[in-house]
Amino acid sequence: MRQLHKPKTPPNNMQKNPFKAIVEIIQWYLIGCLDFLWNIIKSIWRVFIIGGIVAGIIGNAAYEYITKGHIEFDNIMSLPIVQLVETYPIFTVCLILYCPH
């Protein structure tokens, strides 16, 4: 989590306007908590999206093995991930460059 700066309230102003100092402290902690929460949500969605793609590939391979008794790699272009890359090449390149993990 990023280190946020402390509220810019000098000690002499805290006694003149204690409400403003309290509001700034609450805002500082709230922004830090929301930043932490956003990073958790982002990580969870990343796992869901990548997990969904991997589960789809494994599910298709399992379905083909169950129905045909073997897995054919002759028709690689019928895989959903290959079709997505072929249909949206610019989006795929942007996605690969954006997600370095």
For each residue, the residues with C-beta under 8 A, 3 or more apart:
1: 32 35 36 39
2: 35
3:
4: 28 31 32 35
5: 8
6: 28
7: 21 24 25 27 28
8: 5 24
9: 13 14 20 21 24
10: 13 14
11: 14 15
12: 15 16
13: 9 10 16 17 20 21
14: 9 10 11 17 18 21
15: 11 12 18
16: 12 13
17: 13 14 20 21
18: 14 15 21 22
19: 22 23
20: 9 13 17 23 24
21: 7 9 13 14 17 18 24 25
22: 18 19 25 26
23: 19 20 26 27
24: 7 8 9 20 21 27 28
25: 7 21 22 28 29
26: 22 23 29 30
27: 7 23 24 30 31
28: 4 6 7 24 25 31 32
29: 25 26 32 33
30: 26 27 33 34
31: 4 27 28 34 35
32: 1 4 28 29 35 36
33: 29 30 36 37
34: 30 31 37 38
35: 1 2 4 31 32 38 39
36: 1 32 33 39 40
37: 33 34 40 41
38: 34 35 41 42
39: 1 35 36 42 43
40: 36 37 43 44
41: 37 38 44 45
42: 38 39 45 46
43: 39 40 46 47
44: 40 41 47 48
45: 41 42 48 49
46: 42 43 49 50 99
47: 43 44 50 51
48: 44 45 51 52
49: 45 46 52 53
50: 46 47 53 54
51: 47 48 54 55
52: 48 49 55 56
53: 49 50 56 57 81
54: 50 51 57 58
55: 51 52 58 59
56: 52 53 59 60 80 81
57: 53 54 60 61 79 80 81
58: 54 55 61 62
59: 55 56 62 63
60: 56 57 63 64 79 80
61: 57 58 64 65 71
62: 58 59 65 66
63: 59 60 66 67
64: 60 61 67 68 71 72
65: 61 62 68 69 70 71
66: 62 63
67: 63 64
68: 64 65 71 72
69: 65
70: 65
71: 61 64 65 68
72: 64 68 75
73: 76
74:
75: 72 78
76: 73 79 82
77: 82 83 86
78: 75 82 83
79: 57 60 76 82 83
80: 56 57 60 83 84
81: 53 56 57 84 85
82: 76 77 78 79 85 86
83: 77 78 79 80 86 87
84: 80 81 87 88 92
85: 81 82 88 89 92
86: 77 82 83 89
87: 83 84
88: 84 85 91 92
89: 85 86 92 93
90: 93 94
91: 88 94 95
92: 84 85 88 89 95 96
93: 89 90 96 97
94: 90 91 97 98
95: 91 92 98 99
96: 92 93 99
97: 93 94 100
98: 94 95
99: 46 95 96
100: 97
101:
